[in-house]
Amino acid sequence: MSKANGFPICGLGRFIRDYRGKIAAGRLLAAAVVLLAAGAVCGSPGPTAAQTLERVKETQTLRIGHRHDARPFSFVDAAGQPSGYVVEMCRAVAEDLKARLNLPDLKIEFVEVGTEDRFQAVTEGKIDLLCGSSTVTLVRREIVSFSLPTFITGVSAALRTDASRFLKEVLSGRRPSAPPRSLVIEALRNRVFGVRAGTTAETWLEKNLESLAIDARIVKVDDYAKGLAMTASGELDAFFGDRAILLELIAQSQNAGFLELGERHLTYEPYALALARGDEDFRLAVDRALSRIYSSSAIDPLFAKYFGRPNESVRTLFLLSSLPE
């Protein structure tokens, strides 16, 4: 597996290299702390708070929602098994719950979800934990709760290697200073842009094109790989999505030689595990498990498996992400 590099909650070193030194480490550490606080604070409980821990104890089963198309976070491997950085983190959470709640027979039941129904699966009680590439947003916090952050990434644009120089500059952030608005509008006019439906990238793209009043068309696809294939074939001028996912897919794609990823993070987005809103006991148990994982040596091999060996900055951010008892 290639080492896809976004900005994990504990991946400061790789994020800085990806940005080629453009952003100071101190600023990123501050941002991580702010995002950590945002992930730890949730809305007030709903009228009928779920009692997940009681059901887990009764059934001896933890239901984990996973994706098949969000590599390297959540995907189905060659053996047909759920895998990925966040999925394995959820397995570790389950092991912690097994030990702390004295549930030696605790089983994991995996339930595959899509981008469109993943949060609905949480609210309807079909899954206990959503383990994938789920960005924490205020709108989403109206319907579900979120754990401590698990990753920080952002939206980037994938383009053909032979795309126009100025389009690359606008979407890749290569210009030393921001181009005039009129030039940006001209560069984006009459373009066809693709995006994965049901993602924060979709919301961001629609909002920004609307604010610029640009005559561009948005094509929504139901699969990242499909969007990249359409970009490589020239059907799309650019495809927008999660940077880490795009990096991984481009590296593995047969069209890798025709595609490149813009250097620019167009957004900053914290990932976290989604769970039932109003169930504070379960959220506390999950956050406690994550805190223990982040502060233990067990996190190093998990991180290294998907993103490379963690450096000192990475370990510092692990500590920032964990909460004291």
N, C-alpha and C positions, 0 to 999 in steps of 0.2 A: 504494500500500500504506500503511495506517495505521502509525504508529510504535508498535509494541507495546513496552511497557516493563516488563521484569522487572528483575533485577539482573545484567547481564552481568558476567563476571569483570572487565571494565574499564568497567562502567557505574555507578560509584558515584553520580555526580551525579543520574542519573535515578532511581536507587533511593531516594535521599534525598528527592527530590521526591515520589515515589510514597508514601513513608512520611510526608510532610508534616512533616519535621523531627523526628520522634519519636525517631530513633536517631542518635547522634553519629557524625560521619565517622570519628573515630579508632577507634571500636569496630568499624566496618565494615572499615577497613583491617587491623586486627588479625585479624579473622575471615577476611579474604581470604588473609592470610599463612598462617594455620593450615590453611585449606582447600587452599592451594597445596602445603603440605608433605604433606598427606594424599593429594593426587592424585599426588605425585611418588614416594611410597613404595609399592611393590607387594610382593606375596607372593613367596616363594621360587619359583624355577623348578620346573616339573613334571618328571616323569621324562624326557620327550622334548621338549626345547625346539624350538619351531618356528623355521624359518630363512626368514623372510619376505623379507629383502633378497636372498638368493640366488635365490629363486624369481622375485622381481620383476625382477632383472637378466636372468634366463634367458628369461622370457616377455615382458619389456618391457611389463608390464601391472600396474597397481595396481588392485585390486578394492575399491571403496568401497560400503559398505552405506548406504542412505538410506531415509527414510520418505516416505510420501505425505501424511501427516496431522499433521505436527508443525510447522506454520507458526508463527513465521517462521524456525525453525531448519532444518527439512528437509521439503521438500514438492515436488510436481510442479507446474510452472508451466503457464500456458495453452498453451504450445507443446509440452507433454508432456515437458519436460526437468527433471531433478533440480535443485532450487534451494534457497536458504535460507542463512542466516548461517553455520551450521556446515558445510553442504555447500560453500559457497564458500571457507571456511577450509581445508577438505580439498583443494580444488583448488589452493590456494596451497601447501599442504604438498607436493602432487604436483609442482608446479613447482620447489620447493626441492630435492626429491629428484632431479628430472631434472637439475638443474644440478650438485648436489654429487656425485652418483654417476656423472656423465657418461653419462646415458641420454637422448640427444636425441630418441629415438623412443618414449619412455615414453607409454603410453596409459592412460586411465582407463576401467575397466569398472564401470558402475554396476549394483548389485544391490539391488532393492527388498526390504526386510524389514519385518516387523511388530513390534509390541511383544512378542508372545509368543515369537517365534523369533529375535530380533535377536542375542542373546548366543550362542545355539546356532549361528548362522551363523558367528560368530567362532571358536568352539571347534572346529567341523567344518571350518574352513579354506575356507568358501565366500566369505568376504570378508576383506580385510586390515585395513580400518579401518571402524569403525562411526561414521558421521557423522550424528548426530541429537540428540535431547534425552535423553541417557543420564546419569542421576544416578550418581555414584560412591557405592557402599555397600560395607560390609565383606563382606556376603554375595556380592555380585557379584564382588568381588575374589578370591573363592575360585575363580572359573571363568575370569575374564578379567583382563587388565591394563588400566590407564588411563593416558592421557597427562596432561600438565599441564592444569589446568582451562581450559575455554573459555567458561564462563558460570556465573553463580550466580543461582539463582531459588528458588522455594518453592511450596508448595501453597496455593491460595486457593479460596474458595467462590463460585460464581456462583449468584445467587438472582433470583427475580422482583422487579421493582420494587415490587410490592404485597404482598410477603411481610410477615409480622408484624414489628412494630418490634423486639420483643425477640429474635427469631430473627436478625434482621439485626445487632443489637448483639452477640450471642454470636459469630456467625461473621465479623463485620466488625471487631471490636475497637474499636467506637466508645465503649464505656463507659469512663469515666475510671479505673475500678478493676475488678478481676476480680469477677464476680458470684459469690454463694455457689454451691457445688456443687449444692445442691438445686434452685436456680433453673435452672441449666444443664441438669440432667437433665430437668426439667419442660419446658423449651423444646425439647428434642430428642426427647422421648418420642413414639413412634408416627409419627415422620417417615419419609419415604422419600428416601434420599440416593443419588445416582448417582456413579459414578466410572469412569474409563477402566481397563479390565482390563489387567493386566500392568504396572502402573506403581507407583512408590513411593507415590503418592497412595492407591492401593488398600490397600497395607500399612498406611499411617498411619491411614486411616479405620477399618479393621477393628480395629486395635489399640486405638484410642481409644474407640470405641463399646463394645468388650468391657470395657475398664477401668472405664468408667462404668456398666456393666451396664444399658444403655439398650435399651428395647424399640423399636428402629428397624430398618428394613429397608434393605439395600444392594442396589442394582441396578447390575450391571456391564455396561457397554456397550463396543462395539468401535470407537467413533469419537467424538471430542470433539464434533463438530458434532451428532451424534445426541443426546448427553447434554444439550447446550444447548437443542436443540429440545424435548426432553422436559421440561426445566425451564420453558421459556417456556409450554408448554401446560398446566402444572400437574401433570404426571405425577410430577415429582420436586420435592421441597421445596428441594433444593440440589444442585449438581453440583460435585464437587471435582476439581481438576486443576492442572497447571502454570500459574502465574499469567500468564506471558508469552504462552503459547499461548491461554489463555482471553481475554485482552485483545484479541489479534489477531482471534480468531474472533467475539467479540461485536461488535467494530467493523464487521465485514463482514457480520454476520448480518442477515437480514430481520427477525429478532426483537429487534434491538438495543434498541428502545424499551421492551421488556418485561423486559430483563435488566440486572443490575448486578453488579459484582464487588466482593466484600468487600475492605476496605482492608487487612486483616490477612494477613501471611504466616504460615501455620500451621506451616511448616517452612522450613529453610534447606538448599538442596541444590546442590552443585557439579556441573556438567556437565563431561564430558571425552570424548575419543575413546577407544573401546574397541578393544583389539587382543589378539592371542594372548598368553596368560599364559606367562611364561618366556622370551619372545623379547626379551632385553634390548637387543640390537643394533638391532632395529627400533624399539623404544620410544625408545631414545636418539636415533635419527635423526628420529623424529617430534617429540620434545620439542625437539631442536635446531632443527628447522624452525619450530615454534611460537614459540620464543624469538626467532628472527630476525624472524618476522612481527610479533610484539608490539613489538619495539624499532625497527621501521622505520616510515616514513611511510605505507606501503601499507595499514596497518591502519585508518587514519582513514576513507578512503572506504568501505571494507567495513563498518565499524561504522555510519557515517552512513546507509548505504543502508537499514538495517533498524531503527536505534534513534535516529537523530538525530545531529547533530554532536557529537563527543566534546569534553568540556570538560577543564580542567586536571586534575581529579580522575580522570577517565577515563584520561587519559594516564599518570598516576601509577600506576594499577593495572595498566596494560599493562606498565610497567616492573617492577612487583612480580611479575608473572606470568612474566617471562622470566628465564632462568637464565644466568649468565655462563659463558663457555667455560672 
